[in-house]
Amino acid sequence: MERIKLLRKNKNKRLYNKKIYNAFKKGNGYVRDKITPDPLNQLNEYGIFGKVVNKIGNKILKKPIHKLTRSLVGNIYDFKKEKPYKGSILYTIIKVGVCLTVSLIFCGILRVIE
């Protein structure tokens, strides 16, 4: 009886290679942290005040960008059925896209104001 419970428990588990996933996770983390554009980077051109506003604005935008990215990935990726590295790749691609979009919108707003 105990063996049947173990088989049922393992039946719903996803099978994936953890080494491949860890490699994707580290690579995608590097891309998200180092290569992803800063959404409010244009403010750095306006001196110390611009740099302070950039830091504060990025702290404010961090959670909404994360939530938007997670919701977009959740519409595409089914974490119960698909491999976890697919979700990691999708998250990275969509986060870069969202940050680029926010940056372009903010750049347009700055150009209109000037």
C-alpha positions as CSV (number, residue, x, y, z in Angstrom):
1,M,0.0,0.0,0.0
2,E,2.8,2.4,0.9
3,R,4.5,1.6,-2.5
4,I,1.3,2.6,-4.4
5,K,1.3,6.0,-2.6
6,L,4.9,6.6,-3.5
7,L,4.2,5.8,-7.1
8,R,1.2,8.2,-7.2
9,K,3.3,10.9,-5.6
10,N,6.1,10.5,-8.1
11,K,3.7,10.2,-11.0
12,N,2.9,14.0,-11.0
13,K,6.5,15.1,-10.6
14,R,8.2,16.8,-13.6
15,L,11.3,15.1,-14.8
16,Y,14.2,17.4,-15.8
17,N,17.9,17.6,-15.6
18,K,18.9,19.8,-12.6
19,K,22.4,20.5,-14.0
20,I,20.9,22.0,-17.2
21,Y,18.4,24.0,-15.2
22,N,21.0,25.4,-12.9
23,A,23.1,26.4,-15.9
24,F,20.1,28.2,-17.4
25,K,19.3,29.8,-14.1
26,K,22.7,31.2,-13.6
27,G,22.9,32.4,-17.2
28,N,19.5,34.0,-17.1
29,G,20.2,35.6,-13.8
30,Y,23.3,37.2,-15.2
31,V,21.3,38.5,-18.2
32,R,18.6,39.9,-15.9
33,D,21.0,41.5,-13.5
34,K,23.8,42.8,-15.8
35,I,22.5,43.1,-19.3
36,T,18.8,44.1,-18.9
37,P,18.5,47.9,-19.5
38,D,17.8,50.2,-16.7
39,P,14.3,51.6,-17.4
40,L,15.1,55.1,-16.1
41,N,18.7,55.3,-17.3
42,Q,18.0,58.5,-19.3
43,L,17.7,60.4,-16.0
44,N,21.4,60.0,-15.3
45,E,22.1,62.8,-17.9
46,Y,20.5,65.3,-15.6
47,G,23.2,65.4,-12.9
48,I,22.9,64.4,-9.3
49,F,19.2,65.1,-9.1
50,G,18.6,62.8,-12.0
51,K,20.7,60.0,-10.5
52,V,18.8,60.2,-7.2
53,V,15.4,60.1,-9.0
54,N,16.8,57.2,-11.1
55,K,17.6,55.1,-8.0
56,I,14.3,55.9,-6.3
57,G,12.3,55.3,-9.5
58,N,13.9,52.0,-10.1
59,K,13.1,50.8,-6.6
60,I,9.5,51.9,-7.2
61,L,9.3,50.2,-10.6
62,K,11.0,46.9,-9.5
63,K,7.8,45.2,-8.1
64,P,5.4,46.3,-10.9
65,I,7.8,45.1,-13.6
66,H,8.3,41.8,-11.8
67,K,4.5,41.3,-11.4
68,L,3.8,42.2,-15.0
69,T,6.6,39.8,-16.2
70,R,5.3,37.0,-14.0
71,S,1.7,37.4,-15.2
72,L,2.8,37.4,-18.8
73,V,5.0,34.3,-18.3
74,G,2.1,32.7,-16.5
75,N,-0.1,33.1,-19.6
76,I,2.5,31.3,-21.7
77,Y,4.2,28.7,-19.5
78,D,2.5,26.0,-17.5
79,F,4.8,25.3,-14.5
80,K,3.1,22.0,-13.7
81,K,3.7,20.4,-17.1
82,E,6.7,22.1,-18.7
83,K,10.4,22.1,-18.0
84,P,11.5,24.7,-15.5
85,Y,14.3,26.1,-17.7
86,K,11.7,27.0,-20.3
87,G,10.0,29.3,-17.7
88,S,13.4,30.8,-16.7
89,I,14.1,31.6,-20.4
90,L,10.7,33.1,-20.9
91,Y,11.0,35.2,-17.8
92,T,14.3,36.6,-18.9
93,I,13.1,37.4,-22.4
94,I,9.9,39.0,-21.3
95,K,11.6,41.0,-18.5
96,V,14.1,42.4,-21.0
97,G,11.2,43.3,-23.3
98,V,9.2,45.0,-20.5
99,C,12.3,47.0,-19.3
100,L,13.0,48.1,-22.9
101,T,9.4,49.1,-23.4
102,V,9.3,51.1,-20.1
103,S,12.6,52.7,-21.1
104,L,11.3,53.7,-24.6
105,I,8.1,55.1,-23.1
106,F,10.0,57.1,-20.5
107,C,12.5,58.4,-23.1
108,G,9.6,59.6,-25.3
109,I,8.1,61.4,-22.3
110,L,11.4,63.1,-21.6
111,R,11.7,64.2,-25.2
112,V,8.2,65.7,-25.1
113,I,9.0,67.6,-21.9
114,E,12.2,69.0,-23.2
